[in-house]
Amino acid sequence: MESINNIYSKMGISDVVYNYGEKVLNTLKERFEEIDCIAEYNQMKVLNAMQKNYVSANHFEASSGYGYDDAGRETLEKVYADVFHTEDALVRPQIVCGTHALAVALAANLRPGDEMLSISGKPYDTLEEVIGIRQSNGSLAEYGITYNQVDLTADGEFDLEGIKAAISDKTKLVEIQRSKGYQTRPTLSVEKIAKATAFVKSIRKDIIVMIDNCYGEFVEMNEPSDFGADMVVGSLIKNPGGGLAPIGGYIAGTKECIDRCAYRLTTPGLGKEVGASLGVNRSFYQGLFLAPTVTAGALKGAVFAANIYENLGFKVVPDGKESRHDIIQAVEFGTPEGVIEFCKGIQAAAPVDSYVTPEPWAMPGYDSDVIMAAGAFVQGSSIELSADGPIKPPYAVYFQGGLTWYHAKYGILMSLQKLFDAGIVKEEDLKKF
Ligand SMILES: *Cc1c(COP(=O)(O)O)cnc(C)c1O
């Protein structure tokens, strides 16, 4: 029988890179056990929600046209509401991505004259145009909705004094972004988000707290909606779609908020009653069912990558030891070449399009060139192994996903192989550990 390092060697991983990887892996046993434990809990949570709502084979059938009485869609939304412990949820293929889900949640719940306040600093890049921080057709700013922001403190904590000072009579909605996105600040734990939510509610109970939950789902045992957030919002081509959802977004929250979201997504009056599921229901259910273990695999990949690169002297966020609150791993290379070689490795490890070479380009919605590596079954899916690097200082690459831990492992080893082949990482560095 062929040995495991032989097959890695055939797959382009040199012995020196492989052996370094195994040494790093040996130090991570306890971390991986912890991740498995969270996945086990979340698997039961999802299973329980499916059983409680009597999910059955007829829920996988497709509706078309208006999509009235789509029992699969309606039950799925109940399952999501139960998983997130909310009153209601909107889970639709008509929500085209995470940005769209967030834009719907914001536009649905804000009115002219209202103010939106972000208390976790600058929101995700694509939201800048939604809000109107960068001028754009149809932004919230064009509708007379103002925006204010309180940055996190230098050590990544909520600035409670600043938040208190920023909340005015106009403040209608507070946004908290759980994941760091394209920044090198720490990701916020559910516990920290819970405290900040309680703090905002203690100032004014009627302020809507909305969480950009992208990349955070199933990383911990609880979700921000377990602690008073009015809406949690995310993309189905990230964690909760489990790699199987081919499109979609979700908003889970209070009945009031979700009603407004449904009226915004479709039309006033029609709301949740329409929206054909077109045959995606089965993948939405099955993806959600797999999401806890898929997320765990991605998390193991993130922890592995952190330790691989930290031990070589690169700055990694989160660091190799820190507890995890999302599946994103940032690695700072300090040079465009580092970012590019890393992404080449991720691409070369993919099951799809492994033979193409990624290049930086001016992606819509981003303010610098971005290089992206993804050889995904679902285009742009970032629960699948993928890496994005904006070509601007500090030249950090944001790495995430992996439908299986083994694929994530191979991708990280391949990224290291590319850096090694390009002379950015040296043999003596790998042998030092
Ligand atoms: C991915 C992401 C979004 C936007 O999602 P898209 O599906 O890419 O539109 C928003 N916020 C955060 C934190 C994200 O990670």
The ligand as a Tripos MOL2 file, in Angstrom:
@<TRIPOS>MOLECULE
LIG
   15    15     1     0     0
SMALL
NO_CHARGES

@<TRIPOS>ATOM
      1 C1        -18.8560   37.8180    3.0400 C.3       1 LIG1
      2 C2        -19.2480   38.8910    3.9600 C.ar      1 LIG1
      3 C3        -20.2330   39.8010    3.6300 C.ar      1 LIG1
      4 C4        -20.8780   39.8790    2.2830 C.3       1 LIG1
      5 O1        -21.2190   38.7110    1.7300 O.3       1 LIG1
      6 P1        -21.2530   38.4490    0.1480 P.3       1 LIG1
      7 O2        -21.9730   37.1620    0.1080 O.co2     1 LIG1
      8 O3        -19.8720   38.3700   -0.3310 O.co2     1 LIG1
      9 O4        -22.0370   39.5450   -0.4800 O.co2     1 LIG1
     10 C5        -20.5780   40.7310    4.5750 C.ar      1 LIG1
     11 N1        -19.9680   40.7830    5.7580 N.ar      1 LIG1
     12 C6        -18.9890   39.9480    6.0970 C.ar      1 LIG1
     13 C7        -18.3330   40.0620    7.4380 C.3       1 LIG1
     14 C8        -18.5990   38.9680    5.2180 C.ar      1 LIG1
     15 O5        -17.6330   38.1320    5.5570 O.3       1 LIG1
@<TRIPOS>BOND
     1     1     2 1
     2     2     3 ar
     3     2    14 ar
     4     3     4 1
     5     3    10 ar
     6     4     5 1
     7     5     6 1
     8     6     7 2
     9     6     8 1
    10     6     9 1
    11    10    11 ar
    12    11    12 ar
    13    12    13 1
    14    12    14 ar
    15    14    15 1
@<TRIPOS>SUBSTRUCTURE
     1 LIG1         1 GROUP 0 **** ****
